[in-house]
Amino acid sequence: MLRNNSRSWKTLLVALIAVLTFSILAGCSKKTEPAPAENTKNAATETKKDTSKVVATYEGGEITANEFDLEQRIMLLMSPEMEQLAQMDEFRDYLIKQEIAYAYLSSKADDKSKQEGEKKADEQIAQMKKQLGDEQFKKMLESKKVSDAEFKAYMVKVFTVIQSETSKVTDDETKKEFETKKGDFTVATVRHILIGLTDANGKERKQADALKLAKEIKAKLDKGADFAELAKKYSEDPGSKDQGGLYKDATAGDWVPQFKEKALTLPLNKISDPVETDYGYHIMRVEARTEKTFNDLTQAQKDSLKTSVASTKLDDFMQTGLTKIIKKIDLPKVETKKEGAADSSKSGAATTPSGTTDKGTTTNEGTAPSSGTGK
């Protein structure tokens, strides 16, 4: 509950990689026997020569139309909600740059990172099969015409890059990252009452009505009403309602930004005014709060900081380093159809290839995923 779901499409691309990698690095423990990882290139190219058009060239390699098509299919396999975005030229341009980045960085990784990357890929695939079942996993791949070998090669490539970049993060960088996110690791016990923008019956509630009800409940609390009892009666957060609105010893970084900020700053045992989030309005009371030092962190938390640093460095490479290695991008533009347009050439629907070089005008905005997800 209280998760922050607002994401730009560029953030979603990086989040996609994060879902596949960063969270798994700390969580996977199943032992598998890694196979040699010297070559993470699309397995299909090993058995059948790829004669499709080269759509991108970069320092030390190239991407063919077939390889880019496979990249898109795998991306859509894991994030079907991006189907419409995949028809946008800007999105496709970013996606091929991401493919170049991972192909280039995986080729530069040391043997240890490649071996660890293959091991992590095997663990993740095994976990996916366990969660979905072998048959459903097979159907998932078949739905986008992706073979087992192609999917594994993709996973190995991604994990190799993440392993390589994470291994380069120093202790000082990890500690510095902690200082910038110190509040995220604070542990707090909070009670809250959520008045949502939909009521208990699923009916939409106007924002003004939600705020009015929240203020009425706040007034009851100010007069001495029992917080837990009012939470059980009024709160629309199913995650805490039955516990009297209680989140005990929760990590502040798990909450959406507005809720987290209030949990970190509200004086202990003071009842807040209504706090607005995407979920509605919250009346909050912080009952306990403990700040953590770096030495208090678990190894998993320290690892998450390292992967955050690695993610930032990877994003920096996407912004600046990538332009230095790209020689040419020559992706065909997506054909667009406009209703009622007799002549597509007059409507501005371009179908000719667009040539982009490392001197091109295409720029990337920030892509690092937000670390503020909520409970």
Secondary structure, DSSP 8 states (H G I E B T S, - for coil): --------HHHHHHHHHHHHTHHHHHH----------S--S-THHHHS---S-EEEEETTEEEEHHHHHHHHHHHHHH-GGGTTGGG-HHHHHHHHHHHHHHHHHHHHS-HHHHHHHHHHHHHHHHHHHHHH-HHHHHHHHHHTT--HHHHHHHHHHHHHHHHHHHHT--HHHHHHHHHHTGGGG-EEEEEEEEEESB-TTS-B--HHHHHHHHHHHHHHHHTT--HHHHHHHH---TTTGGGTTEEEEEEGGGS-HHHHHHHHHS-TT-B---EEETTEEEEEEEEEEE---GGGS-HHHHHHHHHHHHHHHHHHIIIIIHHHHEEEEEEE------TT-S-HHHHT---SEEEEETT-S--------------
